[in-house]
């Protein structure tokens, strides 16, 4: 009897186990569905408007200053030389010396030129005697008209020769034409020098000093002669000197491609020297229209490229711009007229992206 009942018991046990497993799986399935239904609404986020602050984009006509730097040099430089050749007798100054107008700088040996002047004086005296004699003879009808005319020609020639030699005698010494500086000395005493060879490179300090620099074509078209400038020297960095554009080159330098300009500087009686380092800010008289955006609106930037966010109804759009200058805490753009009077984002509650929903923050 026990043997016959064993299969029935096993069958009942298997049925019971199956019922229990079914109940467990049903419970798990119900729990999972309940949890999905409960969490599904939490994953669905509605779009929230990000609070922002904006500023107006405007247009301004501005003359942007041009900064330059260079070395100071005299505006007037002269090569001084002897009128005649000969042996240099004396050199009385050195390079860098400051001299006064009329001061003797160098002389040439005058023995030969003095002898020539004396000989010319004697020749003039003889010509005068010959002319007087010819005049008397002609008056007595003894001399001929031709003889009188020849005597007059000889007298004129002797007088001209003496004047020329005296002029050469005068220029056998070199004097300072005005107050200035000896920039360079080319000879020493006892050297033989030819007619017209330079002896000194001389700079007058009675005239304005200057800064000579090169500008690009974009900058050179913005200035004109007479534009003012503020100049500072490293030697006196606490002083501001007046400057003015006095020359603008018509063609670029063959090597640099830059246009040479000269800026005259009034040194206010400062004891300046050639080569002093100077900086200047030129104030161009020519103005240009710029689109001005507050610098707080800058989102990203690399070189002259930048990005900003523009308000478009209740959303913002990212715009790419090219920055030409930064002026008074503003980004200055050339063109971009479509941005004028638009609103640009200067502050936001968090990071923005294109087509982001926003709201204006009144605080």
Secondary structure, DSSP 8 states (H G I E B T S, - for coil): -HHHHHHHHHHHHHHHHHHHHHHHHHHHHHHHHHHHHHHHHHH------EEEEEEE-EEEEE---EEEEEEEEES-EEEEE-SS-EEEEEE---TT-EE-TT-EEEEE--HHHHHHHHHHHHHHHHHHHHHHHHHHHHHTT-S-HHHHHHHHHHHHHHHHHHHHHHHHHHTTEEE-SSSEEEEEE---TT-EE-TT-EEEEEEESSS-EEEEEEE-HHHHTT--TT-EEEEEETTEEEEEEEEEEEEEEEEE-TTT--EEEEEEEE-TT----TT-EEEEEE--S--EEEEEEEGGG--EEETTEEEEEEEETTEEEEEEEE--EEETTEEEESS-GGGTT-EEEEEESS---TTEEEEE---
